[in-house]
Amino acid sequence: MAVHGLFEIPASLRPFVTTEAETGQGPQDSLLDEEADEGDVETSPSSLQAWRTFLETPYNQIVPFIEYISDHGPYGTHQGVKGLEFERVLVVLDDSEAKGFLFSYEKLFGAKPLSDGDHQRMAEGGETGIDRTRRLLYVTCTRAQKSLALVAYTESPDELATAIVRQGWFEVDELERV
C-alpha cells in the first residue's frame, strides 16, 4: 500500500514502511532516530515492538481478535462472562499473569502458602487475593449450564492435585493430569 500511495500513512506509522534501501538502516532504527510529528506518539522500544507486532499480524487473526474484544467471539475473560450462560464452559486457571497479588488459584486451593500480607489482611478483615480469586472462580464456574471443565496451569501439579483433594474441592477421580 505504501509503495503505491493508495492511502495517506500517519506520521506515527511511516517509519514502519521505510525500507532499509531508502534509509540504510532497518525500519525500527529509523523510528528511533526520527522524531514523530505528533507529540503524543510513544516511541519507546516496547511501544515500537507493539506496533510492529500489530502491523505484522496476519489479517485472518484480526477478525477473531475484534470478535473477542467485542464479546462476540466464543471466548471471554473471567470478568467479561458475568451474567452470561453457556452450555459448556472451560475455565483456564493460570496465576502466571497475576503478578502474585491480584488473585491466586494456587493459594485459594491450598497448594501455595498464604503470604504474611494475606494473613495480615485476613486478620484485619480486609479483602484478600483469596477473596477476589474465589469470586472469579464462582463467576466462571456458574456460567456452565451442562458441563464444566477446569484447566489449571501450575509449576507444582502434584501439590495442586493433593491440595484440591485434601481441601474437598474435587475428588481424586475428577482429576486428570495431562
C-alpha positions as CSV (number, residue, x, y, z in Angstrom):
1,M,0.0,0.0,0.0
2,A,2.7,2.5,1.0
3,V,4.6,1.9,-2.3
4,H,1.6,2.8,-4.4
5,G,0.4,5.7,-2.2
6,L,-3.2,4.4,-2.0
7,F,-3.7,5.8,1.5
8,E,-2.1,8.5,3.5
9,I,0.1,7.0,6.1
10,P,0.0,8.6,9.6
11,A,3.3,10.0,10.8
12,S,3.4,7.6,13.6
13,L,3.3,4.6,11.2
14,R,5.6,6.0,8.4
15,P,8.8,4.5,9.9
16,F,7.4,1.0,9.6
17,V,7.1,1.3,5.8
18,T,10.5,2.8,5.3
19,T,12.7,0.2,3.7
20,E,16.4,-0.5,4.5
21,A,17.3,0.5,1.0
22,E,15.8,4.0,1.5
23,T,17.5,4.8,4.8
24,G,20.5,2.4,5.1
25,Q,19.1,1.2,8.3
26,G,16.2,-1.1,9.5
27,P,12.7,0.3,9.9
28,Q,12.8,0.1,13.7
29,D,16.1,2.0,13.8
30,S,14.6,4.8,11.6
31,L,11.7,5.2,14.0
32,L,14.0,5.6,17.0
33,D,16.1,8.3,15.1
34,E,13.1,10.2,13.7
35,E,11.0,12.5,15.9
36,A,7.3,11.9,15.5
37,D,5.2,14.7,14.1
38,E,2.6,14.0,16.7
39,G,3.6,14.9,20.2
40,D,1.6,12.1,21.9
41,V,3.1,9.2,19.9
42,E,5.1,6.9,22.2
43,T,8.3,5.7,20.6
44,S,9.7,3.6,23.4
45,P,11.2,0.2,22.4
46,S,8.2,-1.6,23.9
47,S,5.7,0.7,22.0
48,L,7.6,0.1,18.8
49,Q,7.5,-3.6,19.3
50,A,3.8,-3.5,20.0
51,W,3.2,-1.5,16.8
52,R,5.4,-3.8,14.8
53,T,3.6,-6.9,16.1
54,F,0.2,-5.4,15.3
55,L,1.3,-4.3,11.8
56,E,2.7,-7.8,11.1
57,T,-0.4,-9.6,12.3
58,P,-2.0,-11.7,9.6
59,Y,-5.4,-10.4,8.6
60,N,-7.0,-13.8,9.4
61,Q,-6.2,-13.1,13.1
62,I,-7.5,-9.6,13.2
63,V,-11.2,-10.5,12.8
64,P,-11.2,-13.2,15.6
65,F,-9.4,-10.7,17.9
66,I,-12.0,-8.0,17.2
67,E,-14.8,-10.5,17.9
68,Y,-13.0,-11.4,21.2
69,I,-12.6,-7.9,22.5
70,S,-16.2,-7.0,21.3
71,D,-17.6,-10.0,23.3
72,H,-18.9,-11.6,20.0
73,G,-16.4,-14.5,19.9
74,P,-16.5,-17.9,21.6
75,Y,-14.1,-16.9,24.3
76,G,-14.3,-14.5,27.2
77,T,-12.4,-13.3,30.3
78,H,-13.3,-14.2,33.8
79,Q,-14.8,-10.7,34.3
80,G,-16.4,-10.5,30.9
81,V,-18.7,-13.5,31.2
82,K,-20.5,-12.3,34.3
83,G,-24.2,-12.7,33.9
84,L,-23.9,-14.9,30.8
85,E,-24.6,-18.6,30.4
86,F,-23.1,-21.2,28.1
87,E,-23.8,-24.9,27.6
88,R,-20.1,-25.8,28.1
89,V,-17.5,-23.9,29.9
90,L,-13.8,-24.4,30.1
91,V,-12.1,-22.3,32.7
92,V,-8.4,-21.7,32.5
93,L,-6.7,-21.2,35.8
94,D,-3.2,-19.6,35.5
95,D,-1.6,-17.4,38.1
96,S,1.4,-16.5,36.0
97,E,-0.1,-13.3,34.7
98,A,-1.4,-12.1,38.1
99,K,1.9,-10.8,39.2
100,G,1.2,-12.6,42.5
101,F,-1.1,-10.1,44.3
102,L,-4.4,-9.7,42.5
103,F,-5.5,-13.3,42.6
104,S,-4.0,-16.8,43.1
105,Y,-5.8,-20.0,42.4
106,E,-2.9,-21.9,43.9
107,K,-3.4,-20.1,47.2
108,L,-7.2,-20.5,47.0
109,F,-6.9,-24.3,46.5
110,G,-4.3,-24.5,49.3
111,A,-1.4,-25.6,47.0
112,K,0.6,-22.5,47.8
113,P,1.1,-20.9,51.3
114,L,-0.5,-17.6,52.1
115,S,1.9,-14.6,52.4
116,D,2.4,-12.6,55.5
117,G,0.4,-9.8,53.8
118,D,-2.5,-12.3,53.2
119,H,-2.5,-13.2,56.8
120,Q,-2.4,-9.6,57.9
121,R,-5.3,-8.6,55.6
122,M,-7.4,-11.6,56.8
123,A,-6.7,-10.7,60.5
124,E,-7.8,-7.1,59.8
125,G,-10.9,-8.3,58.0
126,G,-9.8,-6.7,54.7
127,E,-10.2,-8.1,51.2
128,T,-7.6,-10.6,50.1
129,G,-6.5,-12.0,46.9
130,I,-8.2,-15.2,48.0
131,D,-11.5,-13.4,48.2
132,R,-11.1,-12.0,44.7
133,T,-10.0,-15.3,43.4
134,R,-13.0,-17.1,45.0
135,R,-15.4,-14.6,43.3
136,L,-13.7,-15.0,39.9
137,L,-13.9,-18.8,40.2
138,Y,-17.6,-18.5,41.2
139,V,-18.4,-16.3,38.3
140,T,-16.8,-18.5,35.7
141,C,-18.0,-21.9,37.1
142,T,-21.6,-20.8,37.5
143,R,-21.8,-19.8,33.8
144,A,-21.9,-23.5,32.8
145,Q,-25.4,-25.0,32.0
146,K,-24.4,-28.6,31.1
147,S,-20.7,-29.2,31.6
148,L,-17.7,-27.5,33.2
149,A,-14.0,-28.2,33.0
150,L,-11.2,-26.5,34.8
151,V,-7.7,-26.5,33.4
152,A,-5.0,-25.4,35.9
153,Y,-1.5,-24.4,34.8
154,T,0.9,-24.7,37.7
155,E,4.6,-25.3,38.3
156,S,3.6,-27.8,41.1
157,P,1.0,-30.1,39.7
158,D,1.5,-32.7,42.4
159,E,1.0,-30.2,45.2
160,L,-2.1,-28.7,43.5
161,A,-3.7,-32.1,43.0
162,T,-3.0,-33.1,46.6
163,A,-4.3,-29.8,47.9
164,I,-7.6,-29.7,45.9
165,V,-8.5,-33.2,47.1
166,R,-7.4,-32.5,50.7
167,Q,-9.5,-29.3,50.7
168,G,-12.5,-31.1,49.3
169,W,-12.7,-29.1,46.1
170,F,-12.6,-32.2,43.9
171,E,-12.5,-36.0,44.2
172,V,-9.5,-38.0,43.0
173,D,-11.5,-39.5,40.1
174,E,-12.4,-36.0,38.9
175,L,-8.7,-35.0,38.2
176,E,-6.8,-35.7,35.1
177,R,-3.2,-34.8,34.7
178,V,-2.1,-34.1,31.2
